[in-house]
């Protein structure tokens, strides 16, 4: 049963468009302290209904109770706590320093205001964590927010939205139906003054859909945050601990049945450690149980990628390949995999990984950079080498990713202060952390000039001009300008 505070369907069509587009300052600029009071209550409600959320997540996605708690509830609660502790500082106004002498009498201040009307097009693979944090950031930033839930997780996200709606002023949080048609309608709407009735659109999902959204938004120059597919690399250098690396990476491959944008899709291993790494990876793969994917189509796609990788010379590390049964799949690692295979390119959303041999570190980096999706990269090396590389801006820049982890994969990206930012075909804009919160605001610079201390209006006489130029020359010599 839907809450009356969450308007949907025809109510969305008739009310939200106009109400959101013409939202007045009493809505979009309701005090920050009131927003944080709401946030504290939202956190309490998430705690109280954690079991209900976990049950619905399991029913819709097949995720276990523990994994739902660890990967959905815990990160959302951590984010709520982080915003309660940091939002005042991040959203506070501040004065600009460094005023030149010729601007004497002027003061400049930067204000952080809400973006205005934010549309969130939600994803299903982390239905509570990802949508929950996006709602928190949009509302804490002061925005009117419209959510289009995923058609694959309508019940868990429906409950989340009902919990979020409690304590909010009317019209701050609304939702569309959880259907594909509703998403298309959201992007096609030009009923208000001929443009999209939003000031910002947040989307998490595939690169293909991200392109469609970017094109729609570009017509009205509406800013977007697009967190798209990662399909990124793990690079294992010769100095790495092969046993620890194999365990850590396999955990990242199978977490959420591989349905994570930042899961490694390829493991690129330096030749000196390649066989040792495979020795430790093999028992990890052998002991895993079948997992349920979101759909039979996703399972079929994994099968296709694995078959093609084997046809190009790859081998199953377990010695056998078990293809899908309906939406159920057995996680798979294919070694000696071709870097040109669909599996290596990450053209699937499932627990399958390509293991690729590299001659050396430079060759590993070259293989990594043949791909265009860059969201996160994992580097495994000795502790000493990892510390050195982590400080090497040139090396980090060559990876092209928005998040780089050393000697771990995936788990560190859940830090509530950390922002996620893709490059290339992994999208643009930041989500989560300080950058994600600021992304949903707009900065306004305000100047105030004194009536009594100010530069002359109009052009000064020649004598005054000579004096000013002489002063300027003296300041330049003393490096005070």
Secondary structure, DSSP 4 states (H G I P E B T S, - for coil): ---TTS--HHHIIIIIHHHHHT--HHHHT--HHHHHHHHHHHHHHHHHTHHHHHHHHHHHH---HHHHIIIIIHHHHHHHHHHHHHHHHHH--EE-----GGGTTEEEEEEEEE-SEEEEE--STTTTHHHHHHHHHHHHTT-EEEEE--TTSHHHHHHHHHHHHTTPPTTSEEE--SSHHHHHHHHH--TBTTB-S-SEEEEES-HHHHHHHHHHHHHTT-EEEEE-----EEEE-TTS-HHHHHHHHHHHHHGGGG--TTS-SEEEEEHHHHHHHHHHHHHHHHTPPPEE-S-HHHHHHHHHHHHHHHHTT-EETTS-----BTTEE--EEEES--TTSHHHHT-S-SSEEEEEEESSHHHHHHHHTT--EESEEEEE--HHHHHHHHT-HHHHHHH--SEEEES--SGGGG-TT--EE-EETTEESEESHHHHHHHTEEEEEEEEE-SSS-PPSSPPPHHHHHHHHHHHHHHHHTT--
